[in-house]
Amino acid sequence: MKAVLSKEVGGPETLVVEDIDEPTPGKGEVLVKVAACAINFPDTLIIRDLYQFKPPRPFAPGGEISGTIEALGEGVEGFAVGDKVMCGVGNGGLQEKVAVAAARLFKVPDGIDLVKASALLMTYGTTIHGLKDRGEIKEGETVLVLGAAGGVGLSAVELAKAYGCRVVAAVSTEEKGEVARKAGADEVVIYPRAPFDKGTSKQLASDFKAAVGPNGADIVYDIVGGDYSEPALRSIAWEGRFLVVGFPAGIAKMPLNLTLLKSCDIRGVFWGAFAAREPQRNAQNIAELFEFWKDGKISPQISETFSLDDAGKAIEKLDNRQAIGKLVVVMDK
């Protein structure tokens, strides 16, 4: 079977497509024929050895898949050959078949397209955990979303609206702003490209404050980091929650006196660790996501699909922050 392999440390240009042996499911595992693999920011890091987990080489990147069960390993219950499933695999998704622990699988409900299902788990799973479990979101609050036109950002816009909140979407271009508006954003802030000087940072803080209103943002959902984080923190409400989700623009150095002045919290959002530590709570969140999807309140936004041979191009596009919505590798494309 074909697989996209990282055989040396480096960017997307180092990836190669090769034939490898088909995996055999072990005890408690199933063999999934992959239909689609969504591309996420960790894929840009793991091939450079910059992610929290460093699998031995050669390995296939790709942490989020959907597909159909082809075989069951010993002791697997609750699943059958032919079931449509999705799961987070950490890595290994960019290959035609993958053996994965049955405990990590979620059945895809009837009527939901497998390609779209591949784009749900990591983005919306991260965001529902962030907004609900870490952000303690409440109806009527104001949520500022940085990087609001990417896959995670759009999930935050949709879910915050589903929870009855006012959403301010912060993006880098008017084109991305229009995408965020279509997803439900009430206000849009267009921010400049970093790095910022002191004047630019101050102006962006003023823009954020004007957009979120005089009471500030109850939740800041920061997917971007870098120079963008401090201006967003300056727009936070009294006892607001600043959620650290990712940092493609770099790890921010935050002035902690601001947390005292606003009596606010800075909280980390590590969905992968949460899902591993508290699988039952995570499963409840995923079930809630499917209810939102059924009710038409969320729908994964896939902007482009790629063949397995072009998976490196998908990772490169995400790496260059050119993606709007989710990029997905489709096996039969």
ChimeraX attribute file (.defattr): number of C-alpha atoms within 10 A of each C-alpha:
attribute: neighborCount
match mode: 1-to-1
recipient: residues
	/A:1	11
	/A:2	17
	/A:3	24
	/A:4	26
	/A:5	23
	/A:6	23
	/A:7	15
	/A:8	15
	/A:9	14
	/A:10	16
	/A:11	19
	/A:12	20
	/A:13	11
	/A:14	14
	/A:15	21
	/A:16	17
	/A:17	18
	/A:18	12
	/A:19	12
	/A:20	13
	/A:21	9
	/A:22	15
	/A:23	14
	/A:24	16
	/A:25	20
	/A:26	16
	/A:27	13
	/A:28	16
	/A:29	22
	/A:30	28
	/A:31	24
	/A:32	27
	/A:33	22
	/A:34	25
	/A:35	25
	/A:36	32
	/A:37	36
	/A:38	32
	/A:39	30
	/A:40	25
	/A:41	19
	/A:42	22
	/A:43	25
	/A:44	26
	/A:45	20
	/A:46	24
	/A:47	25
	/A:48	17
	/A:49	15
	/A:50	14
	/A:51	14
	/A:52	9
	/A:53	12
	/A:54	14
	/A:55	16
	/A:56	8
	/A:57	12
	/A:58	11
	/A:59	22
	/A:60	24
	/A:61	31
	/A:62	28
	/A:63	23
	/A:64	28
	/A:65	37
	/A:66	32
	/A:67	28
	/A:68	22
	/A:69	22
	/A:70	19
	/A:71	17
	/A:72	22
	/A:73	18
	/A:74	11
	/A:75	10
	/A:76	16
	/A:77	11
	/A:78	7
	/A:79	17
	/A:80	14
	/A:81	13
	/A:82	13
	/A:83	16
	/A:84	25
	/A:85	25
	/A:86	29
	/A:87	26
	/A:88	22
	/A:89	18
	/A:90	18
	/A:91	21
	/A:92	24
	/A:93	30
	/A:94	30
	/A:95	29
	/A:96	24
	/A:97	25
	/A:98	25
	/A:99	24
	/A:100	23
	/A:101	18
	/A:102	22
	/A:103	14
	/A:104	16
	/A:105	20
	/A:106	19
	/A:107	16
	/A:108	20
	/A:109	14
	/A:110	8
	/A:111	7
	/A:112	13
	/A:113	12
	/A:114	23
	/A:115	23
	/A:116	18
	/A:117	26
	/A:118	31
	/A:119	29
	/A:120	29
	/A:121	22
	/A:122	21
	/A:123	22
	/A:124	25
	/A:125	20
	/A:126	23
	/A:127	28
	/A:128	23
	/A:129	21
	/A:130	23
	/A:131	23
	/A:132	15
	/A:133	14
	/A:134	19
	/A:135	25
	/A:136	12
	/A:137	21
	/A:138	15
	/A:139	12
	/A:140	13
	/A:141	17
	/A:142	27
	/A:143	30
	/A:144	32
	/A:145	31
	/A:146	27
	/A:147	29
	/A:148	33
	/A:149	30
	/A:150	28
	/A:151	26
	/A:152	29
	/A:153	27
	/A:154	32
	/A:155	27
	/A:156	33
	/A:157	30
	/A:158	25
	/A:159	24
	/A:160	29
	/A:161	23
	/A:162	16
	/A:163	16
	/A:164	15
	/A:165	21
	/A:166	22
	/A:167	28
	/A:168	27
	/A:169	34
	/A:170	28
	/A:171	25
	/A:172	17
	/A:173	14
	/A:174	13
	/A:175	12
	/A:176	22
	/A:177	22
	/A:178	16
	/A:179	20
	/A:180	31
	/A:181	19
	/A:182	13
	/A:183	23
	/A:184	21
	/A:185	27
	/A:186	18
	/A:187	16
	/A:188	24
	/A:189	23
	/A:190	17
	/A:191	20
	/A:192	14
	/A:193	11
	/A:194	12
	/A:195	12
	/A:196	14
	/A:197	9
	/A:198	8
	/A:199	9
	/A:200	16
	/A:201	21
	/A:202	15
	/A:203	13
	/A:204	22
	/A:205	21
	/A:206	15
	/A:207	19
	/A:208	27
	/A:209	21
	/A:210	13
	/A:211	21
	/A:212	25
	/A:213	14
	/A:214	11
	/A:215	12
	/A:216	25
	/A:217	31
	/A:218	27
	/A:219	29
	/A:220	27
	/A:221	31
	/A:222	26
	/A:223	23
	/A:224	23
	/A:225	21
	/A:226	20
	/A:227	21
	/A:228	27
	/A:229	26
	/A:230	19
	/A:231	20
	/A:232	27
	/A:233	28
	/A:234	21
	/A:235	28
	/A:236	32
	/A:237	23
	/A:238	17
	/A:239	16
	/A:240	23
	/A:241	26
	/A:242	27
	/A:243	21
	/A:244	22
	/A:245	20
	/A:246	21
	/A:247	16
	/A:248	17
	/A:249	17
	/A:250	13
	/A:251	14
	/A:252	15
	/A:253	11
	/A:254	15
	/A:255	11
	/A:256	9
	/A:257	9
	/A:258	15
	/A:259	20
	/A:260	12
	/A:261	11
	/A:262	17
	/A:263	14
	/A:264	19
	/A:265	19
	/A:266	17
	/A:267	14
	/A:268	15
	/A:269	22
	/A:270	15
	/A:271	19
	/A:272	15
	/A:273	10
	/A:274	15
	/A:275	19
	/A:276	11
	/A:277	11
	/A:278	11
	/A:279	14
	/A:280	11
	/A:281	14
	/A:282	20
	/A:283	16
	/A:284	10
	/A:285	21
	/A:286	19
	/A:287	13
	/A:288	13
	/A:289	21
	/A:290	18
	/A:291	13
	/A:292	16
	/A:293	15
	/A:294	14
	/A:295	11
	/A:296	10
	/A:297	17
	/A:298	23
	/A:299	21
	/A:300	22
	/A:301	20
	/A:302	19
	/A:303	13
	/A:304	13
	/A:305	21
	/A:306	20
	/A:307	16
	/A:308	24
	/A:309	17
	/A:310	15
	/A:311	28
	/A:312	25
	/A:313	16
	/A:314	25
	/A:315	28
	/A:316	17
	/A:317	17
	/A:318	21
	/A:319	19
	/A:320	10
	/A:321	15
	/A:322	11
	/A:323	20
	/A:324	23
	/A:325	24
	/A:326	26
	/A:327	25
	/A:328	27
	/A:329	28
	/A:330	24
	/A:331	22
	/A:332	11
	/A:333	11
